């Protein structure tokens, strides 16, 4: 049997797209790809948690009031997919705008907001941008129309943006804004909303829910659901033990389940295998060079509480503010398990970036990654870091700290 071992994310996915999909769809009797990482699904998977959140969101968007909705949780838990499913069905009744570039200063964020709703934003300062937006909302209010703003990756918003959001929502003496702001983000978003600068915003929250990774039983149900809506006319090709192993490897992340299952089906087609065993799942997993879900938890446990107060640290905001001491001269970041900081996501290159510490301080370098390295919202090839600098590798945010640990 020949396995496709992806050399990069793009080439591996390209092979599946151009060679494998049409063939493995026919091989397994599917009318469309069953596993794809897209947030515009027509039939979302709903377990008890997702079903309850869907029902509540649908009810809230029928109400005339304004407010904030918060959906946070682990990566791949379905936040964006569920929200888009509910919101996109309100497009006829509401004006909808979505923002997913959140590592922006206040002025640029407000300009993106105005453009999202089709408003002119050139050369406006923040207060004029807010005034223009509220004037537009007032006109819509008189026409009895509402608006929904969806902000994905909201855990990366700057404090100044958090402070300005209430000005978009709060009614004044003459105007009900009829605006819902939906904040989607990692678990750390809840911690952000508890900070003093979010006090006014937190008071506007109408509904807040946290989504969790799928359980082993839900992982199997999710796989069966995806196969069913793909029009599969045959028996589920994955054995129960294979689906259990997929859960163990992915930690119940639907995003990772999709990616792993897509490669597994492709490799099954390449080997002309109709019944997929745990052995094929394991072989495919090893070819992807991921680390098992539990390894990251063990790494976090080993680094938590060990930050030396004499060295600089990375605050891994994407991982519950875990502190990683920069005790070595070189610390590497990437998807491969050989890195010091392993981020198990296909948007991260195998060897993505490195931090180098010398007598003059700490610098970050981009190792020719696909999606780049950002410091304080600006893409950089290399840069000397200062205390408090916000580093973003795709959606994974971390903050550099050179202060002595308390």
C-alpha positions in Angstrom: 0.0 0.0 0.0 1.3 3.5 -0.9 0.7 6.3 1.5 0.8 10.0 0.7 3.1 11.6 3.2 2.4 15.4 2.9 5.5 17.5 2.6 3.6 20.7 3.2 0.0 21.5 4.0 -0.6 23.0 0.6 0.9 20.1 -1.4 -0.9 17.5 0.6 -4.3 19.1 0.4 -3.7 19.8 -3.3 -3.1 16.1 -3.9 -6.3 15.2 -2.1 -8.2 17.9 -4.1 -6.9 17.1 -7.6 -6.3 13.3 -7.4 -7.9 11.8 -4.4 -11.3 13.4 -3.9 -13.0 12.4 -7.1 -11.5 8.9 -6.9 -12.2 8.2 -3.2 -15.7 9.7 -3.6 -16.5 7.1 -6.2 -14.6 4.4 -4.3 -16.8 4.9 -1.2 -19.9 6.0 -3.0 -20.0 9.6 -1.8 -21.7 12.4 -3.7 -19.5 15.1 -2.1 -16.5 15.3 0.3 -17.6 14.2 3.7 -14.9 15.9 5.7 -13.9 19.5 4.9 -12.9 22.4 7.2 -15.5 24.9 6.2 -17.8 27.1 8.3 -20.7 27.3 5.8 -22.3 23.9 6.3 -25.9 23.2 5.5 -26.5 20.4 8.0 -24.4 21.0 11.2 -23.6 18.2 13.6 -25.6 18.8 16.8 -24.9 17.0 20.1 -26.6 18.1 23.3 -24.4 21.2 23.8 -24.4 22.4 20.2 -28.1 21.8 19.9 -28.9 23.8 23.0 -26.6 26.7 21.8 -28.3 26.7 18.4 -31.8 26.9 19.9 -30.8 29.8 22.2 -29.0 31.7 19.5 -32.0 31.4 17.2 -34.3 32.7 19.9 -32.1 35.7 20.8 -31.8 36.9 17.2 -35.6 37.0 17.0 -35.7 39.5 19.9 -35.8 43.2 19.2 -33.2 44.2 21.8 -29.5 44.7 21.3 -26.6 43.1 23.2 -23.6 40.9 23.1 -23.5 37.1 22.6 -20.3 35.2 23.6 -19.4 31.8 22.3 -16.0 30.6 23.4 -14.3 27.2 23.7 -11.5 25.0 22.5 -10.2 25.2 18.9 -12.3 23.0 16.6 -15.3 22.8 19.0 -17.7 24.3 16.3 -18.0 27.9 17.4 -17.7 29.5 14.0 -19.6 26.7 12.2 -22.6 26.9 14.5 -22.7 30.7 14.6 -22.5 31.0 10.9 -25.3 28.4 10.4 -27.6 30.5 12.7 -26.6 34.0 11.5 -26.5 33.2 7.8 -30.2 32.3 8.0 -30.9 35.8 9.3 -29.4 37.6 6.3 -32.8 38.4 4.8 -34.0 40.0 8.0 -30.7 41.5 9.3 -27.6 43.2 7.9 -24.7 40.9 8.7 -21.0 41.6 8.8 -18.2 39.3 9.9 -14.7 40.2 11.0 -11.9 37.6 11.5 -8.9 39.9 11.4 -8.7 41.0 15.0 -5.0 41.8 15.6 -5.7 45.4 14.6 -5.3 48.7 16.3 -8.5 50.5 17.2 -8.6 52.8 14.1 -8.0 50.0 11.6 -10.6 47.7 13.3 -13.3 50.4 13.1 -12.5 50.9 9.5 -12.9 47.2 8.8 -16.1 47.3 10.7 -17.5 50.1 8.5 -16.4 48.5 5.3 -18.1 45.3 6.5 -21.4 47.0 6.6 -20.8 48.8 3.3 -20.0 52.2 4.8 -17.2 54.6 3.8 -14.4 54.7 6.3 -11.4 56.5 4.7 -9.5 59.0 6.8 -11.9 58.8 9.8 -10.6 58.9 13.3 -12.1 56.4 15.8 -14.8 58.7 17.2 -16.0 59.8 13.8 -16.1 56.1 12.7 -18.3 55.3 15.7 -20.5 58.3 14.9 -20.9 57.3 11.3 -21.8 53.8 12.3 -24.3 54.9 14.9 -25.9 57.2 12.4 -26.3 54.3 10.0 -27.8 52.2 12.8 -30.3 55.0 13.7 -31.5 55.0 10.1 -32.0 51.3 10.1 -33.8 51.5 13.5 -36.3 53.8 12.0 -36.9 51.3 9.2 -37.3 48.5 11.8 -34.2 46.7 10.7 -31.5 45.1 12.7 -27.8 44.3 12.3 -25.5 41.5 13.5 -21.7 41.8 13.8 -19.8 38.6 14.2 -16.2 38.9 15.5 -14.2 35.7 15.2 -10.9 35.2 17.1 -12.2 37.8 19.5 -9.6 36.7 22.1 -7.1 38.6 20.0 -8.9 42.0 20.2 -6.9 44.9 21.6 -8.0 46.4 24.9 -8.8 49.7 23.1 -11.2 47.8 20.8 -12.9 46.1 23.8 -13.4 49.6 25.3 -15.0 51.0 22.1 -17.5 48.1 21.4 -20.1 49.3 24.0 -20.3 52.6 22.1 -21.6 50.7 19.1 -24.2 48.9 21.1 -25.5 51.1 23.9 -28.7 53.0 23.1 -28.8 56.7 23.6 -31.8 58.9 24.6 -33.3 58.7 21.1 -32.0 55.6 19.5 -32.2 51.8 20.1 -29.3 50.5 18.2 -30.8 47.1 17.3 -27.3 45.6 17.0 -26.1 42.3 18.2 -22.3 41.7 18.5 -21.3 38.1 18.5 -17.8 37.4 20.0 -16.2 34.1 19.1 -13.0 33.0 20.7 -10.9 30.6 22.7 -11.5 29.9 26.4 -9.3 32.9 27.3 -12.0 35.2 25.9 -14.0 34.8 29.2 -10.9 36.0 31.1 -10.6 39.0 28.9 -14.3 39.9 29.5 -13.7 39.9 33.2 -10.9 42.5 33.0 -11.7 46.1 34.2 -11.6 47.6 30.7 -14.4 45.2 29.6 -16.8 46.1 32.4 -19.2 48.1 30.2 -19.1 45.4 27.5 -19.7 42.6 30.0 -22.8 44.4 31.2 -24.3 44.1 27.7 -23.9 40.3 27.5 -27.3 38.6 26.8 -26.0 35.1 26.4 -22.7 33.3 26.9 -21.8 29.6 26.3 -18.7 27.5 26.1 -18.3 24.8 23.6 -16.1 21.8 24.4 -14.4 19.1 22.2 -16.4 16.1 21.3 -16.5 13.1 23.6 -15.5 9.6 22.2 -19.2 8.8 21.6 -19.8 12.2 19.9 -16.7 11.8 17.8 -18.2 8.5 16.4 -21.6 10.2 15.9 -19.9 13.2 14.2 -18.1 10.9 11.7 -21.3 9.0 10.9 -23.1 12.3 10.5 -20.6 13.6 8.0 -20.6 10.4 6.0 -24.4 10.3 5.9 -24.8 13.9 4.6 -22.1 13.2 2.0 -24.6 10.8 0.4 -22.7 7.6 1.3 -24.7 4.7 0.0 -22.5 2.0 1.7 -21.7 1.0 5.2 -19.5 3.3 7.4 -16.0 2.3 6.2 -14.4 3.1 9.6 -14.5 0.5 12.4 -15.5 1.4 15.9 -11.9 1.0 17.1 -10.7 3.2 14.2 -13.1 6.0 15.2 -12.0 5.7 18.9 -8.4 6.1 17.8 -9.3 9.1 15.7 -10.8 10.6 18.9 -7.7 9.9 20.9 -5.5 11.5 18.2 -7.6 14.6 17.7 -8.9 15.2 21.3 -12.4 15.6 19.9 -11.6 18.7 17.8 -13.9 18.7 14.7 -11.3 20.6 12.8 -8.7 17.9 13.3 -11.2 15.1 12.9 -12.0 16.5 9.4 -8.4 16.7 8.4 -7.4 13.3 9.7 -10.4 11.5 8.2 -9.9 13.2 4.8 -6.3 11.8 4.7 -7.5 8.4 6.0 -10.1 8.0 3.3 -7.6 9.1 0.7 -5.0 6.6 1.8 -7.7 3.9 2.0 -8.5 4.6 -1.6 -4.9 4.5 -2.6 -4.6 1.0 -0.9 -8.0 -0.1 -2.2 -9.1 -0.7 1.4 -12.9 -0.8 2.0 -12.8 -1.4 5.7 -10.6 1.1 7.6 -8.8 -0.3 10.6 -7.0 1.4 13.5 -3.7 0.5 11.8 -4.5 2.6 8.8 -5.5 5.5 11.1 -2.2 5.2 13.0 -0.1 5.1 9.8 -1.9 8.2 8.4 -1.5 10.0 11.7 2.2 9.3 11.8 2.6 10.5 8.2 1.0 13.8 9.3 3.7 14.2 12.0 1.2 15.4 14.6 1.6 14.8 18.3 -1.2 13.0 20.2 -3.6 15.3 22.0 -2.4 14.3 25.4 1.2 15.3 24.7 0.3 19.0 24.6 -1.5 18.7 28.0 1.6 17.1 29.5 3.8 19.8 28.0 1.5 22.4 29.6 1.7 20.7 32.9 5.5 20.6 32.8 5.8 24.3 32.0 3.1 25.7 34.2 4.6 27.1 37.4 8.2 26.6 36.4 8.9 30.1 35.0 12.2 31.2 36.3 12.0 34.8 37.6 15.3 35.6 36.1 14.4 34.8 32.4 12.0 36.2 29.9 8.8 34.2 29.2 6.2 33.6 26.6 2.6 33.9 27.9 0.7 31.4 25.7 -2.6 33.2 25.6 -4.0 30.6 23.2 -3.3 27.9 25.8 -4.9 29.4 29.0 -2.0 31.8 29.6 0.5 29.1 30.2 4.0 30.6 30.9 6.9 29.2 28.9 10.3 30.3 30.2 12.8 31.2 27.5 15.6 29.5 29.5 17.3 28.2 26.3 19.2 30.3 23.8 16.9 29.1 21.0 13.3 28.1 21.4 11.5 26.8 18.3 7.7 27.0 17.5 5.9 24.8 14.9 3.6 21.9 14.2 6.3 19.1 14.3 6.8 17.4 17.7 10.5 18.2 17.6 9.7 21.9 18.4 10.0 23.3 21.9 6.5 24.7 21.5 4.3 22.4 19.4 1.1 23.9 18.0 -0.9 21.0 16.6 -2.7 22.8 13.7 -2.3 22.5 10.0 -2.2 26.3 9.6 1.2 26.2 11.4 4.3 25.2 9.5 6.3 22.3 10.8 9.1 24.7 11.7 7.4 28.0 11.8 9.4 30.4 14.0 12.2 30.6 16.6 13.1 32.9 19.5 16.7 33.6 20.1 17.9 35.0 23.4 21.4 36.6 23.8 22.9 39.2 26.1 21.0 42.0 24.2 17.6 40.5 24.6 15.2 38.2 22.7 14.4 38.2 19.0 11.8 36.3 17.0 12.5 35.0 13.5 10.1 33.7 10.8 11.5 30.4 9.4 10.0 30.9 5.9 6.6 29.9 7.2 3.5 29.8 5.0 1.2 32.0 7.2 3.8 34.3 8.7 4.7 35.7 12.1 3.0 38.9 13.4 4.2 41.2 16.2 1.7 43.8 17.4 -0.3 43.3 14.2 2.5 43.7 11.7 4.0 40.8 9.8 7.8 40.5 10.4 10.7 38.4 9.2 12.6 39.1 12.3 12.3 41.5 15.2 13.8 42.3 18.6 11.0 41.9 21.2 10.1 44.3 23.9 8.1 43.6 27.1 4.4 43.2 26.3 4.8 42.6 22.6 1.9 40.5 21.2 3.0 37.7 18.9 0.5 36.0 16.6 1.2 32.9 14.6 -2.0 32.6 12.6 -4.8 32.6 15.3 -2.4 31.5 18.1 -1.5 34.5 20.3 1.3 34.7 22.8 2.8 37.6 24.7 6.4 38.3 25.4 7.3 39.2 28.9 10.7 40.3 30.1 9.6 41.3 33.6 10.5 39.4 36.7 7.9 36.8 37.5 5.9 37.6 40.6 
